[in-house]
Amino acid sequence: MAKILLLIAVTVLVVWLFRSMGRKSDAIPPPKAKGVEDMVRCQRCGVHLPRSEAIMSGGRFYCSEQHRLQDKSGR
């Protein structure tokens, strides 16, 4: 009878150890998100892009140099 109780105790201990190791891997924090950036709209084609990637001219935003030049010539 003592052998059976010892076997049950060892089995419970092994199961508990595996479960506790599984919780540690789940507890890894997700990667931090990059900073949020304002989006602007191209005056020529209407596409939205991050402000840092936009070209600003005369208070207007453009997605490319070509669209900036086309908007100047189209006035």
Biopython code that builds the backbone (N, CA, C, O; Angstrom):
import numpy as np
from Bio.PDB.StructureBuilder import StructureBuilder

atoms = [
    (1, "MET", "N", (0.821, -1.194, 0.000)),
    (1, "MET", "CA", (0.000, 0.000, 0.000)),
    (1, "MET", "C", (0.870, 1.266, 0.000)),
    (1, "MET", "O", (0.526, 2.250, -0.655)),
    (2, "ALA", "N", (1.962, 1.245, 0.710)),
    (2, "ALA", "CA", (2.866, 2.390, 0.781)),
    (2, "ALA", "C", (3.465, 2.689, -0.596)),
    (2, "ALA", "O", (3.671, 3.850, -0.949)),
    (3, "LYS", "N", (3.742, 1.639, -1.367)),
    (3, "LYS", "CA", (4.311, 1.828, -2.709)),
    (3, "LYS", "C", (3.301, 2.538, -3.622)),
    (3, "LYS", "O", (3.684, 3.393, -4.421)),
    (4, "ILE", "N", (2.039, 2.193, -3.508)),
    (4, "ILE", "CA", (1.006, 2.815, -4.334)),
    (4, "ILE", "C", (0.859, 4.285, -3.968)),
    (4, "ILE", "O", (0.749, 5.127, -4.859)),
    (5, "LEU", "N", (0.854, 4.614, -2.677)),
    (5, "LEU", "CA", (0.764, 6.016, -2.237)),
    (5, "LEU", "C", (1.979, 6.817, -2.690)),
    (5, "LEU", "O", (1.855, 7.977, -3.083)),
    (6, "LEU", "N", (3.158, 6.189, -2.632)),
    (6, "LEU", "CA", (4.381, 6.858, -3.095)),
    (6, "LEU", "C", (4.307, 7.102, -4.603)),
    (6, "LEU", "O", (4.697, 8.174, -5.067)),
    (7, "LEU", "N", (3.820, 6.144, -5.367)),
    (7, "LEU", "CA", (3.677, 6.289, -6.815)),
    (7, "LEU", "C", (2.685, 7.411, -7.150)),
    (7, "LEU", "O", (2.939, 8.206, -8.055)),
    (8, "ILE", "N", (1.574, 7.480, -6.438)),
    (8, "ILE", "CA", (0.587, 8.543, -6.650)),
    (8, "ILE", "C", (1.195, 9.903, -6.314)),
    (8, "ILE", "O", (0.990, 10.868, -7.050)),
    (9, "ALA", "N", (1.938, 9.991, -5.213)),
    (9, "ALA", "CA", (2.556, 11.252, -4.809)),
    (9, "ALA", "C", (3.575, 11.712, -5.851)),
    (9, "ALA", "O", (3.624, 12.898, -6.178)),
    (10, "VAL", "N", (4.380, 10.804, -6.372)),
    (10, "VAL", "CA", (5.378, 11.152, -7.388)),
    (10, "VAL", "C", (4.675, 11.597, -8.670)),
    (10, "VAL", "O", (5.111, 12.561, -9.300)),
    (11, "THR", "N", (3.601, 10.921, -9.068)),
    (11, "THR", "CA", (2.853, 11.290, -10.274)),
    (11, "THR", "C", (2.256, 12.686, -10.131)),
    (11, "THR", "O", (2.335, 13.494, -11.056)),
    (12, "VAL", "N", (1.663, 12.970, -8.979)),
    (12, "VAL", "CA", (1.093, 14.302, -8.731)),
    (12, "VAL", "C", (2.191, 15.356, -8.780)),
    (12, "VAL", "O", (1.985, 16.433, -9.341)),
    (13, "LEU", "N", (3.332, 15.070, -8.212)),
    (13, "LEU", "CA", (4.452, 16.020, -8.215)),
    (13, "LEU", "C", (4.936, 16.293, -9.642)),
    (13, "LEU", "O", (5.209, 17.444, -9.985)),
    (14, "VAL", "N", (5.047, 15.267, -10.469)),
    (14, "VAL", "CA", (5.509, 15.437, -11.853)),
    (14, "VAL", "C", (4.496, 16.257, -12.652)),
    (14, "VAL", "O", (4.881, 17.154, -13.402)),
    (15, "VAL", "N", (3.213, 15.958, -12.495)),
    (15, "VAL", "CA", (2.177, 16.716, -13.189)),
    (15, "VAL", "C", (2.211, 18.171, -12.754)),
    (15, "VAL", "O", (2.116, 19.066, -13.594)),
    (16, "TRP", "N", (2.344, 18.421, -11.481)),
    (16, "TRP", "CA", (2.401, 19.790, -10.955)),
    (16, "TRP", "C", (3.605, 20.543, -11.523)),
    (16, "TRP", "O", (3.488, 21.716, -11.876)),
    (17, "LEU", "N", (4.761, 19.878, -11.613)),
    (17, "LEU", "CA", (5.963, 20.527, -12.163)),
    (17, "LEU", "C", (5.778, 20.890, -13.636)),
    (17, "LEU", "O", (6.158, 21.982, -14.058)),
    (18, "PHE", "N", (5.199, 19.982, -14.416)),
    (18, "PHE", "CA", (4.971, 20.289, -15.834)),
    (18, "PHE", "C", (4.003, 21.446, -16.012)),
    (18, "PHE", "O", (4.207, 22.298, -16.877)),
    (19, "ARG", "N", (2.970, 21.486, -15.217)),
    (19, "ARG", "CA", (2.007, 22.589, -15.314)),
    (19, "ARG", "C", (2.630, 23.916, -14.908)),
    (19, "ARG", "O", (2.356, 24.944, -15.527)),
    (20, "SER", "N", (3.461, 23.904, -13.881)),
    (20, "SER", "CA", (4.081, 25.167, -13.444)),
    (20, "SER", "C", (5.071, 25.668, -14.491)),
    (20, "SER", "O", (5.215, 26.879, -14.658)),
    (21, "MET", "N", (5.753, 24.778, -15.198)),
    (21, "MET", "CA", (6.663, 25.204, -16.266)),
    (21, "MET", "C", (5.865, 25.772, -17.433)),
    (21, "MET", "O", (6.320, 26.715, -18.079)),
    (22, "GLY", "N", (4.703, 25.230, -17.716)),
    (22, "GLY", "CA", (3.851, 25.728, -18.784)),
    (22, "GLY", "C", (3.355, 27.130, -18.501)),
    (22, "GLY", "O", (3.242, 27.937, -19.423)),
    (23, "ARG", "N", (3.060, 27.438, -17.263)),
    (23, "ARG", "CA", (2.598, 28.780, -16.883)),
    (23, "ARG", "C", (3.705, 29.818, -17.061)),
    (23, "ARG", "O", (3.433, 30.957, -17.442)),
    (24, "LYS", "N", (4.919, 29.439, -16.794)),
    (24, "LYS", "CA", (6.026, 30.385, -16.941)),
    (24, "LYS", "C", (6.207, 30.787, -18.403)),
    (24, "LYS", "O", (6.493, 31.952, -18.677)),
    (25, "SER", "N", (6.051, 29.870, -19.339)),
    (25, "SER", "CA", (6.211, 30.211, -20.749)),
    (25, "SER", "C", (5.062, 31.095, -21.230)),
    (25, "SER", "O", (5.250, 31.907, -22.135)),
    (26, "ASP", "N", (3.864, 30.948, -20.634)),
    (26, "ASP", "CA", (2.738, 31.791, -20.987)),
    (26, "ASP", "C", (2.874, 33.194, -20.419)),
    (26, "ASP", "O", (2.250, 34.131, -20.916)),
    (27, "ALA", "N", (3.684, 33.341, -19.386)),
    (27, "ALA", "CA", (3.806, 34.616, -18.696)),
    (27, "ALA", "C", (4.779, 35.577, -19.389)),
    (27, "ALA", "O", (5.020, 36.672, -18.882)),
    (28, "ILE", "N", (5.340, 35.186, -20.535)),
    (28, "ILE", "CA", (6.262, 36.067, -21.247)),
    (28, "ILE", "C", (5.470, 37.264, -21.768)),
    (28, "ILE", "O", (4.480, 37.090, -22.479)),
    (29, "PRO", "N", (5.895, 38.465, -21.421)),
    (29, "PRO", "CA", (5.127, 39.645, -21.854)),
    (29, "PRO", "C", (5.202, 39.816, -23.364)),
    (29, "PRO", "O", (6.225, 39.499, -23.970)),
    (30, "PRO", "N", (4.129, 40.314, -23.982)),
    (30, "PRO", "CA", (4.145, 40.543, -25.423)),
    (30, "PRO", "C", (5.131, 41.662, -25.761)),
    (30, "PRO", "O", (5.409, 42.515, -24.918)),
    (31, "PRO", "N", (5.658, 41.664, -26.978)),
    (31, "PRO", "CA", (6.592, 42.731, -27.356)),
    (31, "PRO", "C", (5.901, 44.086, -27.301)),
    (31, "PRO", "O", (4.714, 44.208, -27.603)),
    (32, "LYS", "N", (6.656, 45.089, -26.916)),
    (32, "LYS", "CA", (6.096, 46.438, -26.801)),
    (32, "LYS", "C", (5.816, 47.006, -28.190)),
    (32, "LYS", "O", (6.612, 46.850, -29.116)),
    (33, "ALA", "N", (4.686, 47.656, -28.309)),
    (33, "ALA", "CA", (4.305, 48.273, -29.574)),
    (33, "ALA", "C", (5.129, 49.538, -29.799)),
    (33, "ALA", "O", (5.507, 50.227, -28.851)),
    (34, "LYS", "N", (5.393, 49.821, -31.038)),
    (34, "LYS", "CA", (6.112, 51.048, -31.367)),
    (34, "LYS", "C", (5.209, 52.240, -31.087)),
    (34, "LYS", "O", (3.992, 52.095, -30.971)),
    (35, "GLY", "N", (5.801, 53.394, -30.982)),
    (35, "GLY", "CA", (5.023, 54.600, -30.693)),
    (35, "GLY", "C", (3.962, 54.862, -31.751)),
    (35, "GLY", "O", (4.156, 54.565, -32.930)),
    (36, "VAL", "N", (2.872, 55.403, -31.330)),
    (36, "VAL", "CA", (1.780, 55.733, -32.235)),
    (36, "VAL", "C", (2.142, 57.011, -32.984)),
    (36, "VAL", "O", (2.687, 57.950, -32.404)),
    (37, "GLU", "N", (1.836, 57.034, -34.260)),
    (37, "GLU", "CA", (2.196, 58.184, -35.086)),
    (37, "GLU", "C", (0.961, 58.692, -35.826)),
    (37, "GLU", "O", (0.108, 57.905, -36.236)),
    (38, "ASP", "N", (0.872, 59.993, -35.991)),
    (38, "ASP", "CA", (-0.245, 60.591, -36.727)),
    (38, "ASP", "C", (-0.193, 60.184, -38.199)),
    (38, "ASP", "O", (0.879, 60.047, -38.788)),
    (39, "MET", "N", (-1.385, 59.996, -38.776)),
    (39, "MET", "CA", (-1.494, 59.686, -40.191)),
    (39, "MET", "C", (-1.975, 60.942, -40.913)),
    (39, "MET", "O", (-2.793, 61.697, -40.389)),
    (40, "VAL", "N", (-1.458, 61.154, -42.116)),
    (40, "VAL", "CA", (-1.859, 62.305, -42.927)),
    (40, "VAL", "C", (-2.310, 61.793, -44.287)),
    (40, "VAL", "O", (-2.020, 60.657, -44.664)),
    (41, "ARG", "N", (-3.024, 62.645, -45.017)),
    (41, "ARG", "CA", (-3.592, 62.270, -46.311)),
    (41, "ARG", "C", (-2.874, 63.028, -47.423)),
    (41, "ARG", "O", (-2.663, 64.237, -47.323)),
    (42, "CYS", "N", (-2.501, 62.318, -48.474)),
    (42, "CYS", "CA", (-1.869, 62.947, -49.639)),
    (42, "CYS", "C", (-2.899, 63.827, -50.339)),
    (42, "CYS", "O", (-4.016, 63.382, -50.601)),
    (43, "GLN", "N", (-2.533, 65.066, -50.644)),
    (43, "GLN", "CA", (-3.451, 65.999, -51.304)),
    (43, "GLN", "C", (-3.728, 65.606, -52.748)),
    (43, "GLN", "O", (-4.747, 66.001, -53.313)),
    (44, "ARG", "N", (-2.840, 64.839, -53.342)),
    (44, "ARG", "CA", (-2.996, 64.466, -54.759)),
    (44, "ARG", "C", (-3.828, 63.198, -54.944)),
    (44, "ARG", "O", (-4.785, 63.200, -55.719)),
    (45, "CYS", "N", (-3.476, 62.111, -54.240)),
    (45, "CYS", "CA", (-4.143, 60.828, -54.487)),
    (45, "CYS", "C", (-5.027, 60.371, -53.329)),
    (45, "CYS", "O", (-5.828, 59.451, -53.494)),
    (46, "GLY", "N", (-4.895, 61.001, -52.156)),
    (46, "GLY", "CA", (-5.756, 60.669, -51.026)),
    (46, "GLY", "C", (-5.276, 59.520, -50.165)),
    (46, "GLY", "O", (-5.955, 59.154, -49.206)),
    (47, "VAL", "N", (-4.131, 58.941, -50.474)),
    (47, "VAL", "CA", (-3.632, 57.830, -49.671)),
    (47, "VAL", "C", (-3.204, 58.349, -48.294)),
    (47, "VAL", "O", (-2.698, 59.465, -48.179)),
    (48, "HIS", "N", (-3.408, 57.541, -47.257)),
    (48, "HIS", "CA", (-3.003, 57.910, -45.899)),
    (48, "HIS", "C", (-1.652, 57.281, -45.599)),
    (48, "HIS", "O", (-1.414, 56.120, -45.932)),
    (49, "LEU", "N", (-0.772, 58.043, -44.975)),
    (49, "LEU", "CA", (0.554, 57.560, -44.639)),
    (49, "LEU", "C", (1.024, 58.231, -43.359)),
    (49, "LEU", "O", (0.505, 59.282, -42.982)),
    (50, "PRO", "N", (2.021, 57.623, -42.674)),
    (50, "PRO", "CA", (2.547, 58.234, -41.449)),
    (50, "PRO", "C", (3.155, 59.606, -41.747)),
    (50, "PRO", "O", (3.757, 59.818, -42.800)),
    (51, "ARG", "N", (2.986, 60.519, -40.811)),
    (51, "ARG", "CA", (3.492, 61.883, -40.993)),
    (51, "ARG", "C", (4.996, 61.892, -41.274)),
    (51, "ARG", "O", (5.477, 62.716, -42.053)),
    (52, "SER", "N", (5.745, 60.972, -40.637)),
    (52, "SER", "CA", (7.200, 60.954, -40.832)),
    (52, "SER", "C", (7.597, 60.555, -42.249)),
    (52, "SER", "O", (8.705, 60.870, -42.683)),
    (53, "GLU", "N", (6.720, 59.872, -42.979)),
    (53, "GLU", "CA", (7.031, 59.458, -44.349)),
    (53, "GLU", "C", (6.478, 60.429, -45.390)),
    (53, "GLU", "O", (6.792, 60.307, -46.574)),
    (54, "ALA", "N", (5.674, 61.377, -44.970)),
    (54, "ALA", "CA", (5.036, 62.309, -45.896)),
    (54, "ALA", "C", (5.969, 63.466, -46.241)),
    (54, "ALA", "O", (6.884, 63.795, -45.486)),
    (55, "ILE", "N", (5.717, 64.073, -47.396)),
    (55, "ILE", "CA", (6.438, 65.269, -47.824)),
    (55, "ILE", "C", (5.478, 66.436, -47.629)),
    (55, "ILE", "O", (4.349, 66.414, -48.117)),
    (56, "MET", "N", (5.943, 67.461, -46.906)),
    (56, "MET", "CA", (5.075, 68.610, -46.631)),
    (56, "MET", "C", (5.544, 69.798, -47.453)),
    (56, "MET", "O", (6.733, 70.115, -47.499)),
    (57, "SER", "N", (4.589, 70.445, -48.098)),
    (57, "SER", "CA", (4.897, 71.621, -48.901)),
    (57, "SER", "C", (3.700, 72.548, -48.868)),
    (57, "SER", "O", (2.591, 72.151, -49.226)),
    (58, "GLY", "N", (3.916, 73.769, -48.443)),
    (58, "GLY", "CA", (2.839, 74.756, -48.400)),
    (58, "GLY", "C", (1.697, 74.364, -47.479)),
    (58, "GLY", "O", (0.541, 74.690, -47.752)),
    (59, "GLY", "N", (2.006, 73.669, -46.391)),
    (59, "GLY", "CA", (0.977, 73.250, -45.450)),
    (59, "GLY", "C", (0.184, 72.037, -45.902)),
    (59, "GLY", "O", (-0.787, 71.656, -45.248)),
    (60, "ARG", "N", (0.581, 71.426, -47.005)),
    (60, "ARG", "CA", (-0.091, 70.233, -47.530)),
    (60, "ARG", "C", (0.859, 69.043, -47.461)),
    (60, "ARG", "O", (2.080, 69.197, -47.483)),
    (61, "PHE", "N", (0.267, 67.848, -47.376)),
    (61, "PHE", "CA", (1.061, 66.627, -47.309)),
    (61, "PHE", "C", (0.935, 65.850, -48.610)),
    (61, "PHE", "O", (-0.124, 65.823, -49.237)),
    (62, "TYR", "N", (2.050, 65.210, -49.006)),
    (62, "TYR", "CA", (2.086, 64.409, -50.226)),
    (62, "TYR", "C", (2.785, 63.092, -49.932)),
    (62, "TYR", "O", (3.653, 63.013, -49.063)),
    (63, "CYS", "N", (2.390, 62.051, -50.676)),
    (63, "CYS", "CA", (2.994, 60.735, -50.472)),
    (63, "CYS", "C", (4.314, 60.584, -51.223)),
    (63, "CYS", "O", (5.119, 59.717, -50.884)),
    (64, "SER", "N", (4.547, 61.419, -52.244)),
    (64, "SER", "CA", (5.794, 61.336, -53.007)),
    (64, "SER", "C", (6.132, 62.710, -53.586)),
    (64, "SER", "O", (5.296, 63.611, -53.642)),
    (65, "GLU", "N", (7.357, 62.831, -54.001)),
    (65, "GLU", "CA", (7.808, 64.079, -54.624)),
    (65, "GLU", "C", (7.071, 64.307, -55.939)),
    (65, "GLU", "O", (6.761, 65.445, -56.293)),
    (66, "GLN", "N", (6.795, 63.244, -56.649)),
    (66, "GLN", "CA", (6.073, 63.344, -57.925)),
    (66, "GLN", "C", (4.676, 63.947, -57.698)),
    (66, "GLN", "O", (4.242, 64.802, -58.471)),
    (67, "HIS", "N", (3.981, 63.513, -56.660)),
    (67, "HIS", "CA", (2.650, 64.060, -56.394)),
    (67, "HIS", "C", (2.727, 65.510, -55.937)),
    (67, "HIS", "O", (1.827, 66.302, -56.217)),
    (68, "ARG", "N", (3.788, 65.854, -55.242)),
    (68, "ARG", "CA", (3.956, 67.261, -54.850)),
    (68, "ARG", "C", (4.132, 68.136, -56.078)),
    (68, "ARG", "O", (3.546, 69.215, -56.174)),
    (69, "LEU", "N", (4.939, 67.666, -57.012)),
    (69, "LEU", "CA", (5.171, 68.456, -58.233)),
    (69, "LEU", "C", (3.929, 68.504, -59.123)),
    (69, "LEU", "O", (3.651, 69.538, -59.731)),
    (70, "GLN", "N", (3.186, 67.413, -59.207)),
    (70, "GLN", "CA", (1.961, 67.384, -60.011)),
    (70, "GLN", "C", (0.917, 68.331, -59.441)),
    (70, "GLN", "O", (0.187, 68.971, -60.197)),
    (71, "ASP", "N", (0.836, 68.427, -58.136)),
    (71, "ASP", "CA", (-0.150, 69.301, -57.518)),
    (71, "ASP", "C", (0.215, 70.767, -57.774)),
    (71, "ASP", "O", (-0.673, 71.604, -57.936)),
    (72, "LYS", "N", (1.512, 71.083, -57.811)),
    (72, "LYS", "CA", (1.952, 72.448, -58.086)),
    (72, "LYS", "C", (1.649, 72.821, -59.538)),
    (72, "LYS", "O", (1.226, 73.944, -59.812)),
    (73, "SER", "N", (1.860, 71.895, -60.460)),
    (73, "SER", "CA", (1.651, 72.195, -61.874)),
    (73, "SER", "C", (0.166, 72.163, -62.244)),
    (73, "SER", "O", (-0.226, 72.748, -63.254)),
    (74, "GLY", "N", (-0.673, 71.484, -61.435)),
    (74, "GLY", "CA", (-2.086, 71.368, -61.737)),
    (74, "GLY", "C", (-2.910, 72.536, -61.252)),
    (74, "GLY", "O", (-4.114, 72.573, -61.506)),
    (75, "ARG", "N", (-2.322, 73.476, -60.576)),
    (75, "ARG", "CA", (-3.079, 74.613, -60.021)),
    (75, "ARG", "C", (-3.428, 75.614, -61.056)),
    (75, "ARG", "O", (-4.061, 76.625, -60.749)),
]
sb = StructureBuilder()
sb.init_structure("model")
sb.init_model(0)
sb.init_chain("A")
sb.init_seg("    ")
for serial, (resi, resn, name, xyz) in enumerate(atoms, 1):
    if name == "N":
        sb.init_residue(resn, " ", resi, " ")
    sb.init_atom(name, np.array(xyz, "f"), 0.0, 1.0, " ", f" {name:<3s}", serial, name[0])
structure = sb.get_structure()
